[in-house]
């Protein structure tokens, strides 16, 4: 798991490097605006459990519904909600290590995020929220990157990668593609 965090940090550092050589849009064209997006996602849980109770990687379908308000040319705030649309069992990680099997049923994970626009297409995000589920809720931190490709009439095509750290529980990688409408 620590190797995965290391690779994520390397990826972010490369993106920040490319920011220094990328072209960017002039700030005088900017107008504050809202956007809402629908994202079809794929969630991966590395400490899932199969029906025999053995540890395995679990891949799960998910949806993302994101709202953002871009108030500066490079900054926006938003609420990003991920909804895993399947039941699954994970190995819960507690303060003292592995604790027990934990069944999750259609968890919903909204997070308040701050986004920084690295260049014309790439943004990085950082936020905090709660994963809600009927048996137990978990505080989470969300790190992510997003690539946005502008289309006509204030539409955007999105590709995103998020890493959710659920404290004293389990972590999730979420890879998604979607569309956003600015207004």
Secondary structure, 3 states (H helix, E strand, C coil): CHHHHHHHHHHHHHHHHHHHHCCCCCHHHCCCEEEEEEEEEEEEEEEEECCCCCEEEEEEEEEEEEEEEECCCCEEEEEEEEEECCEEEEEEEECCEEEEEEEEECCEEEEEEEEEECCCCEEEEEEEEEEECCCCCEEEEEEEEEEEEEECCCEEEEEEEEEEEECCCCEEEEEEEEEEEEC
